[in-house]
Amino acid sequence: QFALYVGLPLAFVLNRFLVGRLNYAQLYGFGIVLCGVIMALMTFLEKLTFGNIIGMGFLMGLATGFHWANRNYLSLVCTNDLNRNFYFGIESFFSCVSSVVVPAAVGTFIAWWSGGEAGAADARCAYRWIACCVLALVVGGASFLMRGAFPAERPVIVINSRFSPLWRKLLLLATLKGTIQIFLMTAPAILIMRVLGGRENALGLVQNVGAVVAAVLMYLIG
């Protein structure tokens, strides 16, 4: 997580200087493909070392940064004030559904392939099959992006060092929000693994049940 969040802001800065040499769709596609490549590489490593974890995390941060920097821009320029909330709502709906269905399907496949033994060689093979499918999906998604006609103008590169007091307060709020988000991403998984004795299938079950409950609650509240 630390390495990832070191690479992420660096990607945003690099992206500003690469726009012009490459268009937004190409940089967006590059971020997507790099995410898939890194996840595939992690499943094919025979053993994880500290250097591997730091390196993969840093590259994942770069990939995530290129993904979001260009995705946000394209979302902004391809929609207008009248339809932006509608399209973001549609996107959020499919994202919410897939975040429940995909982990459940993947977990079921791994459990079926490995016979329930999460540490077995069969489980590792199942992860690798999934990684290959993910890689095929991201390459397909990137090629789909290349067909789109998007604005190609290069923005003025300005890196501000002085901000208004209100913007500084918003930056502080974003920092606190990010800190809480990291805690919420890591602490529950560590706690469940420790309580359940490292049972990965139980962790997946708990996360999926939580996602389903959250989805129902969000639907009812909405």
N, C-alpha and C positions, 0 to 999 in steps of 0.2 A: 504493500500500500504506500509506503514512504517513497519508494523508487518511482511508482506510478505517478504520484502527485508532484514529483520533481520534474518528470518528463512532460507532464501535461501543459503547464504554462509556457515551457520552452517551445512546444509545438505551436502554440498560438502566436508567439513572436516570429518564429521561422515562417509560419504560414503567410504573414503579412509581406515578407520579402520574396516568397515564391510565387505569389499571385502576380500574374503578368507573364512569367515564364511558363506557368501551367495555369489552366483555368480552374474555376471552383469545382466543377464536376470531377476533374482529374484528381485534384487534391482530396476531395471527399472520398472518391473511389479508392485512392491510395490508403487512406486511413482505415477504410473498411477491410480491404484485403490484408493490410498489415496486422490488424486484429486477428483475422482468421489464421494467418501464417503463424503468429506467435502461439496461439492456442494449440494449433496442430503440432508445432515443435515441442511444446511442453509435454504433450502426451507421448512423444517418441523418445524423450530423454530417458536413459536407463536409470539415472539417479539424479536427484536434485542436490546441488551444492549452493552455498551462500551466494557465490558469484553468479550462478545461473538465475537464482531468484531475483537478485538485484538487476541483472541485465534484462531479463524478460519483463520485469516490472517497469523498468525505464522505457523499454521499447513499447510496451502496452500504453504507457502514459503518452508517448509521442503519437501513437496510433489514435488514441482517444481524443487527443487535442486536435489533430488534423480532421478527424471525423466531425467533432462538434463545431469547430470554427467555421467550416464550410457549410455544414448542414444548417446552422443558424442563419448564415447569410443567405443561402438559397431559399430557406423558408421565408425569410423576410421579403426578398425581392420577387418571389413567385406567388405571393399572396398580397392582398390589400386589406385595408382596415375593415372592410365589410365582410370578408369571408375568412379572415385569418383564424378567428376563434373556432369557426366551424371545422376547418381542416385540421387544426391542432387537436380538436376534440375527437375527430375520426382517428387521427394518428394515435392519440392516447388510448382510445378504446381498443384498437388492435394490439397496441403494446401491452395493455393490461391483460387482455385475453391470452396473448402468447406467453407472457411471463408466468401464467398459471399452467397452460397446456403443455408448453415445450419442456419445462423441467420435469413434469409428471411423465411425459412420453419418453424422455431420455432416461430418466431413472428406471422406468419400467423396462426399457430395452436393456440397460446395463444389468439389472437384476435377473432378467430372463436369460441373457447371454451367459452370465457368470454363475448362474444357479444360486444367487444370493450371497456368494462369497466375495465381498468387496475388495479384498486384498489379493485375490487370485490372479494368475496370469490371464485367465479368460476375461476378467474385468478390465485389465489393461488393454486387451485386444478390442473390447467393446468401446472403450474410450477412443481408441485410434480410429475405429470405423466412424464414430460420431464426428471426430475432428476432420476426417476426410469429407464427410457430408457438409460440415460447416464451411470448409474451404471452398467446396464447389458452389455453395450458396452465395458466399461473399464475392467470388469471382463473377458469378452470374449477375449479382446485384450491381457490381461495378461496371460490367459491360452494358447493363441496362441504363445506367447513369450516363455513359458515354454517348448514348443516342439522343439525349435531351438537348434542347437548345436553351442555354442559360445565358444571362448577362455576363459579359467578359471584361467589363471595365475594371481597372485597377484602382483601389482606393488610395487616398493620400496617406502615406505612412507617418503617423504621429504617435510617439510614445510619451505620454504625459508624465510629469513628475510632480506637478502641483495640482491639487484638486480643491473644489469648493468644500466648505465644512459639511454640507449635507451629503455630498458624495463620499466623503471620508467616513461618515457614520454608516452609510450603506455598505461600504467596503468592510467595516468592522462587523456589521451584521452578517455579511456573507462569510466572513472568516469564522465566526461563531457557528453559523449554520453548517459550514463544511466540517468543522471539528465534530459536531454532534453527528453528522451523517457518517463520518468514518467510524465513530464509536458504534453506531447502530448497525453498520455493515459487518463489523468484525466481532464485537463482544458477544452477541447472541449465538453465533456459530461456534465460537470457542467454548462458551458455557455449555451448550448442548452436547458438543463432542466430549467435554470433560465429564459431564454428568452421565452420559450414556456409554462411556468407555471407548470413545473413538469409533463408534458405529456410523459409518458414512450413510448407509441406507436409512437409518433412523433420522439423521440430520435432514436428508432430502425429504422424508415424509413430513417432518415437523414444518419445514419451510413451505412445502406445497399446501399443507392444511392451512397454514397462516396466510398464504397468498389467496387461497379460495375464500376464506373468511373476510379478508381485507377487500377483495373484489366485490363480494356481496354487500358489505357495509358501504363501500363507495357508491355502488349502484343505488342502494336505498337512500343514502344521504343525498345523492345527486337528484 
